[in-house]
Amino acid sequence: MSIEMLGRIVSVVVGIVAAMWFLSSAARTTVFPRPERVWLTSASFAASRRLAVWLSRRAKSPDGRHRILGTFAPLVLISLPVLWSIGLLMSFSLIFWGWNAGSFAAAVELSGSSLTTLGFIEAPTFVSRMFAILEALFGLALIALLISFLPTLYSMFSRREIAVGWLTTRAGEPPTPTNFLVRLNAIDRMDDVGTRWQEWEQWFVELGETHTTFPALIYFRSARPGRSWLTAAETSLDTAALVTSTHLIPSTGQAETMIRSGYLALRAIADFYEIEPEDSPKDRNTLSVTEQQFNDLLDGLAERGLTIDVDRAQAWDDFAGWRVNYDRALVGLKELVDDVPTHWTLEPKHG
């Protein structure tokens, strides 16, 4: 066997393996209903995120940073089919060249003709025509995947943002537990807060499912700088933990169930991105929230007419016991997404 013949055999084998790899990448990104770590997709988002963060830190305004950080994810999503198509084109070019389709340039032309279904180049042999038909089918399949994938993704994004907008209406922008509870108290609807826990429990269940099945969703930002799904998650969980730890209203178990659904969802998403959990869920010394911030929150509520008469040391201990379940996952995801507001920086300082 000559060296040239061996080289062509290797070219065909490498081309087939590469084509299968690119097709697998496309299918696992768009179709498979389970958490899939796809190297090409993950690498594309990671590299683009680093560039977006670098550019955003040179922006002159919060709006400018938000626009930059909010643009890269849709651009990557649009570029992925291009990467898959280029990968298939080069893979089949190797196959055609290995199957005596002429020079490598001629093989690239034949591959491009087949992938785009334009048919301006005719395959010279029966086997190469079969490969050309197969490549054309794969090209059409990529288009079909994209057509079905984008509406699904944006439907999930829209449902997530409806809840974020709902919280903004009731708790400000960015939302805070203080605004949420004070406004409920002002209209004498504090007893209705249990209904809110049920709504947020459902939101967290869906969040955990959609953002692990389609992990790119975490990078899709809200339309306004003051809004964020992570800020909404933090505010709702902290509000429930606050109400539970201070016994502001009689417990029915709904707040506790909502907190559990929330931290399970955040942990699942964080686990996909390999964000390390706390070494011990009982270790509260590593919390990103301090006891002084918690007391400032209670003081802020009192200043706005909602005084909570409670043993603050015990209330903090109970609050920290809830917060420790989702603190590391929440902070890690915020660092990953970057430039996410938090209600703790908005609470008035006392003492």
C-alpha positions in Angstrom: 0.0 0.0 0.0 1.4 3.4 -1.1 1.8 6.3 1.3 -0.8 8.3 -0.8 -3.3 5.5 -0.5 -2.8 5.3 3.2 -3.2 9.0 3.5 -6.5 8.9 1.6 -7.8 6.1 3.9 -6.9 8.1 7.0 -8.6 11.1 5.4 -11.8 9.2 4.9 -11.8 7.8 8.5 -11.0 11.2 10.0 -13.7 12.8 8.0 -16.3 10.3 9.0 -15.4 10.6 12.7 -15.3 14.4 12.5 -18.7 14.6 10.8 -20.2 12.4 13.5 -18.6 14.6 16.2 -20.1 17.8 14.7 -23.5 16.2 14.3 -23.4 14.8 17.8 -22.5 18.3 19.1 -25.5 19.8 17.2 -27.9 17.2 18.4 -26.8 17.2 22.0 -27.0 21.0 22.1 -30.5 21.3 20.6 -32.4 18.0 21.0 -31.3 15.9 23.9 -33.7 16.6 26.9 -31.0 16.3 29.6 -28.0 18.1 30.9 -25.3 17.7 28.3 -21.8 19.2 28.5 -21.0 19.7 24.8 -17.4 20.8 24.3 -17.9 23.0 21.2 -20.9 24.8 22.7 -19.3 25.2 26.1 -16.1 26.5 24.7 -17.9 28.9 22.4 -19.9 30.5 25.2 -16.9 30.5 27.6 -14.6 32.3 25.1 -17.3 34.8 24.1 -18.1 35.4 27.7 -14.5 36.3 28.5 -14.4 38.7 25.6 -17.8 40.3 26.6 -16.7 40.7 30.2 -13.4 42.3 29.1 -15.3 44.7 26.8 -18.0 45.5 29.4 -15.5 46.6 32.0 -14.4 49.3 29.6 -17.9 50.6 29.0 -18.7 54.0 30.4 -22.2 53.4 31.8 -24.2 50.6 33.4 -26.4 50.5 30.3 -23.4 50.1 28.1 -22.1 47.2 30.2 -25.6 45.6 30.1 -25.8 45.8 26.4 -22.5 44.2 25.8 -23.1 41.4 28.3 -26.6 40.9 26.9 -25.5 40.6 23.3 -22.9 37.9 23.4 -25.2 34.9 24.2 -27.6 35.5 21.2 -24.6 36.0 18.9 -23.0 32.8 20.1 -26.3 31.0 19.6 -26.5 32.2 16.0 -22.9 31.4 15.3 -23.1 27.8 16.5 -25.0 26.5 13.3 -22.3 28.3 11.3 -19.6 26.4 13.2 -21.4 23.1 12.8 -21.8 23.7 9.0 -18.2 24.6 8.6 -17.2 21.5 10.5 -19.4 19.3 8.3 -18.1 21.0 5.2 -14.5 20.3 6.1 -15.3 16.8 7.3 -16.9 15.8 4.1 -14.1 17.5 2.2 -11.7 15.0 3.8 -14.0 12.2 2.8 -14.4 13.3 -0.8 -10.6 13.9 -1.1 -9.9 10.5 0.3 -12.4 9.0 -2.2 -10.5 10.4 -5.2 -12.6 13.4 -5.9 -9.7 15.3 -7.3 -7.6 17.9 -5.5 -8.5 19.0 -2.0 -9.8 22.3 -3.4 -12.2 20.3 -5.7 -13.2 18.2 -2.7 -14.1 21.4 -0.7 -16.1 22.7 -3.7 -18.0 19.4 -3.9 -18.6 19.4 -0.2 -20.0 23.0 -0.3 -22.2 22.2 -3.2 -23.6 19.2 -1.4 -24.1 20.8 2.1 -26.0 23.8 0.6 -27.9 21.5 -1.7 -27.0 23.9 -4.6 -25.7 21.0 -6.7 -23.3 23.1 -8.8 -20.6 20.3 -8.7 -21.4 16.7 -9.7 -19.8 13.9 -7.7 -17.6 11.8 -9.9 -18.4 8.3 -8.5 -21.3 6.4 -7.1 -19.9 6.3 -3.6 -19.0 10.0 -3.6 -22.6 10.7 -4.8 -24.0 8.8 -1.8 -21.8 10.8 0.5 -23.0 14.0 -1.2 -26.6 13.0 -0.7 -25.9 12.2 2.9 -24.2 15.6 3.5 -27.1 17.4 1.9 -29.5 15.6 4.3 -27.3 16.6 7.2 -27.3 20.2 6.1 -31.1 20.2 5.9 -31.2 18.6 9.4 -29.1 21.4 10.8 -31.6 24.0 9.4 -34.5 22.0 10.9 -32.8 21.8 14.3 -32.2 25.5 14.3 -35.8 26.3 13.3 -37.2 24.1 16.1 -34.6 25.1 18.7 -34.8 28.9 18.7 -38.5 29.2 19.3 -38.3 26.7 22.2 -35.4 28.5 23.7 -37.0 32.0 23.5 -40.3 30.6 24.9 -38.4 29.4 28.0 -36.7 32.8 28.2 -40.0 34.6 27.9 -41.6 32.5 30.7 -38.7 33.2 33.0 -38.8 36.9 32.4 -42.5 37.2 33.0 -41.9 36.1 36.6 -39.0 38.5 36.8 -41.2 41.4 35.6 -43.9 40.4 38.0 -41.5 40.7 41.0 -40.2 44.0 39.7 -43.7 45.4 39.7 -44.2 44.4 43.4 -40.7 44.8 44.8 -39.0 47.5 42.7 -36.1 47.5 40.2 -33.9 45.9 41.4 -36.4 44.1 43.6 -35.8 44.0 47.4 -37.5 42.0 50.2 -38.1 45.4 52.0 -40.1 46.8 49.1 -42.0 43.5 48.6 -43.1 43.2 52.2 -43.8 46.8 52.8 -46.1 47.1 49.8 -47.9 43.9 50.8 -48.3 45.3 54.3 -49.5 48.7 53.0 -52.5 47.1 51.1 -53.2 44.7 54.0 -52.5 41.6 51.9 -49.8 40.0 54.0 -51.9 36.9 54.4 -51.8 36.3 50.6 -48.1 35.8 50.6 -48.6 32.1 50.6 -49.9 32.3 47.1 -46.7 33.9 46.0 -44.7 31.1 47.5 -46.6 28.6 45.4 -46.0 30.7 42.2 -42.3 30.9 42.9 -42.0 27.3 43.7 -43.4 26.5 40.3 -41.0 29.0 38.7 -38.0 27.4 40.4 -39.0 23.9 39.3 -39.2 25.1 35.7 -36.0 27.1 36.1 -34.1 24.0 37.3 -35.4 22.0 34.4 -34.9 24.5 31.6 -31.6 25.9 32.6 -29.9 22.5 32.9 -31.5 21.1 29.7 -30.6 24.3 27.8 -27.7 25.7 29.9 -27.1 28.6 27.6 -30.2 30.3 29.0 -28.3 31.5 32.1 -26.4 33.9 29.8 -29.6 35.4 28.3 -30.1 38.6 30.3 -33.2 40.6 31.0 -34.0 43.6 28.8 -33.2 46.2 31.5 -30.1 46.6 33.7 -32.1 46.5 36.9 -33.6 43.1 36.2 -32.0 39.7 36.4 -33.4 36.2 37.0 -30.6 35.7 39.6 -31.6 38.9 41.4 -35.3 37.7 41.3 -34.3 34.3 42.6 -32.2 35.8 45.5 -35.0 38.3 46.5 -37.7 35.7 46.5 -35.6 33.2 48.5 -34.4 35.8 51.0 -37.9 37.1 51.5 -39.2 33.6 52.2 -36.3 33.0 54.5 -36.9 36.3 56.3 -40.6 35.6 56.8 -39.9 32.1 58.0 -37.0 33.1 60.4 -38.9 36.0 62.0 -42.3 34.3 62.1 -43.8 37.4 60.4 -46.9 35.4 59.4 -48.0 31.9 60.7 -46.1 29.2 58.9 -48.0 26.9 56.6 -45.0 25.2 55.1 -45.3 26.9 51.7 -42.3 29.2 52.3 -40.1 26.3 53.4 -41.1 24.3 50.3 -40.5 27.2 48.0 -37.0 27.7 49.5 -36.2 24.0 49.0 -37.3 24.1 45.4 -35.2 27.2 44.9 -32.0 25.9 46.3 -32.4 22.6 44.5 -32.8 24.4 41.2 -29.8 26.7 41.8 -27.6 23.9 42.9 -28.5 21.8 39.8 -27.6 24.7 37.5 -24.4 25.5 39.5 -23.5 21.8 39.4 -23.6 21.8 35.6 -21.1 24.7 35.6 -19.0 22.9 38.1 -19.5 25.5 40.8 -18.3 23.9 44.0 -20.9 23.6 46.8 -20.1 24.5 50.4 -17.9 21.9 52.2 -20.6 21.7 54.9 -24.1 23.1 54.6 -23.9 23.8 58.4 -20.9 26.1 58.0 -22.4 29.7 58.1 -19.1 31.5 58.4 -18.6 31.5 54.7 -22.0 33.2 53.9 -21.8 36.2 51.6 -24.4 38.0 53.8 -23.5 39.2 57.3 -25.5 39.5 60.5 -25.2 43.3 60.3 -26.8 43.3 56.8 -29.6 41.2 58.1 -30.1 43.7 61.0 -30.0 46.6 58.5 -32.8 44.9 56.6 -35.0 44.6 59.7 -34.2 48.2 60.6 -35.2 49.3 57.1 -38.5 47.5 57.4 -39.2 49.2 60.8 -38.5 52.6 59.3 -41.1 52.0 56.7 -43.8 50.9 59.2 -43.2 47.1 59.4 -41.7 46.5 62.8 -40.8 42.8 63.5 -40.5 42.2 67.2 -38.2 39.2 67.4 -35.0 37.9 69.0 -32.7 39.1 66.3 -29.9 36.7 67.2 -32.2 33.8 66.9 -33.8 35.2 63.7 -30.4 35.6 62.1 -29.4 32.1 63.1 -32.6 30.8 61.5 -32.2 33.0 58.4 -28.5 31.9 57.9 -29.6 28.3 58.2 -31.8 28.8 55.2 -29.4 31.0 53.2 -26.5 28.6 53.5 -28.4 26.1 51.3 -28.3 28.4 48.3 -25.6 31.0 49.0 -22.6 29.4 47.3 -24.6 28.3 44.2 -26.2 31.8 43.9 -22.9 33.7 44.3 -21.1 31.3 41.9 -23.7 31.8 39.2 -23.6 35.6 39.7 -19.9 35.6 39.2 -20.4 33.5 36.1 -23.0 35.8 34.6 -21.3 39.0 35.9 -22.7 42.4 36.6 -25.8 41.2 38.4 -27.4 43.6 41.0 -28.2 42.4 44.5 -30.7 43.7 47.0 -28.2 43.6 49.9 -26.3 46.6 48.4 -29.6 48.6 48.3 -30.7 48.1 51.9 -30.1 51.2 54.1 -27.1 51.0 56.4 -27.6 51.5 60.2 -25.4 51.5 63.2 
